[in-house]
Amino acid sequence: MNTSYQNFIDRCIIEVMRESSYTKLKGWTSFGKNNDLDLAFKKLDDGHPLGLWKCSIEIE
């Protein structure tokens, strides 16, 4: 696997994990909460046309 791509993926994972610890969705556009499912979208400024999606679910 390409080292620069692996570094990119590692940075993205670290960033998502760091942001998921915040109570507010910093920079994320929320699509609302349906039952216990929360869906949000974020457009990254990395030159790629794809955005980043985040889904979280509350389990009791």
N, C-alpha and C positions, 0 to 999 in steps of 0.2 A: 504494500500500500504506500502511496506517495506520502512522504513525511509532512509536507506542507498541508496536505488535505487532512491528515490525522491531527495535526496541531489545530487546524480550523475547527474540526469536530470537537476536539477536547475543549477549546475555548467556548464553543457554543453550549456544550453540556454544563460547564462550570457556570456560565452566565445564567442559564435557565435555572439551575439549582440555587444560585444566589438570589435571583429575582423571585423564586417561588417561596422564599422565606419571608418576603415582605407581605404585609397585609393588603396593601394597595397594589393594583396591577400597574406598575411603573412602565409607561410607554405602550401598554397593551390596549387594544380596542376590545372591550368585552361585548359578547353577543348575548349577555344575560345568563341567568342561572335558571335551569329547568330541572325541577326536583332537586337532586343533589349534584347535578352535573354543571360545571362552569366551563364555558368555551371562550377563548380569547385569541386574537390575531395580532401579530406585530410585523411590520415591514422593516427589515433590517437595511442599513445603509452600507451593504457590502458589495453592491454591484450585481447581485444575482436577482433575477426577476421573481423568484419564489419568496413568499413570506414564511413566517414562523407561526405555527399554530400550537396552542397549549390547551390541554383539556385536563381538568381535575375533577375528581369525584370524592364525595365525602362518604366514608364507610363507617357505620356504627357497629 
